Structures are given as C-alpha cells and as structure tokens.
C-alpha cells in the first residue's frame, strides 16, 4: 500500500474568531489531549492541512483561514422546520437528545450524515439550523506541531477500515471532543478545522433522517 503522501500529524492549537471586543477563543487542543490526524483523508479542512503539513516537530504556527477557506457564508436556507415524528425513537419523541441548542446527527435521503443545531422545539415541528456553527467566520489558529511523520501502513489500513465501518482504529481527534475532528465523534461545536469526518453519529448511536 502506498501511503507516501499520508502524514501523521499531532498538534496543539487555539482557535479564535472575531468577537465584539476583539478576538475570542472558541476552541483549544492542549498538549495532553492534542488534535491528531492522518493527512489526505479529509479530517481537516484542506486549507488547514496545507498550512501545517510541511511543518516540523516543535514548529510554532499562526495563521488565519477566510470564511471561504473554512465554512463559507451563513445560509438562511439551511434552517428548516422538520416534523417532530422524524425525531421519534421507538414511537416516542427523543426528548433526551432533542432540545433547544442541542447538536443532533441527521441523515438525508442520499445517506449523507451531518449535524444540525436545534433552534426551537414546537408541538408539531422542530426548527434545525444545518449551517456549520462557524459559517461566516474567519478562523484564527495558533499552536505547535508535536509530531509530523509519515503515517505507517498499519495506521493507514486501520483508518481505512474505520472509515468503511470495519473497525475503530485510526482516530482523528482528541477523545471525540473539540472541533478539529470534523464530526468524527460527539460534538460540542462540530468541526473548526474538521473536514468531512467519518459520518459517525453520536446521540445514542442513531441518526434522524430528514
């Protein structure tokens, strides 16, 4: 297997966005729980990956990604009111996971999985915002490279097996938290430098089809 272009990268980072009183930190990966990924699999935004892939261990970095390099503009058409019945589990509304401001896994008719934020729970409808939480934002990163080496053949094989649903190896983030994972695990703000993710669902292990 040729994995010459796949790098195993581990790094710390702080992520900032523009706030009312200057830049505000919205995410941090510390040295004891770094963000790590194998390049070339879409676990990090392309622009983020290109910024760090050539940096050596110990290198400090500081760069920004425009909204076009990150998550694009906020799109009002990505807000939808969905029938409450979509969120029924075993015939009952899934109130444990579906509540205002919750992040929930969804699946469309093509089988694509993604996340949405609950804006409102009504008697008949649930209003969901399917924009990325950082849509419309410029992202400012600073951090340090902890490791940057060629990924081993075993690491790449495990990751491919994980992506195909055959295993759990090749994790791409720090214990499923934070946003560089791009929706690879449970979600506190889905993906700041995350790319496509592996499409797994959290919230009890099921997706709601919209």
Secondary structure, 3 states (H helix, E strand, C coil): CCCCCCEEEEEEEEEEEEECCEEEEEEEECHHHCEEEECCCCCECHHHHHHHCCCCCCCEEEEEECCCCCCCCCCHHHEEEEEHHHHEECCEECCCCCCCCCEEEEECCCCCEEEEEEEEECCCEEEEECCCCCCCCCEEEEEEEEEEEECCHHHHHHHHHHHCCCCCCCCCCCCCCCCCCCCCCCCCCCCCCECCCCCCCCHHHCCEEC
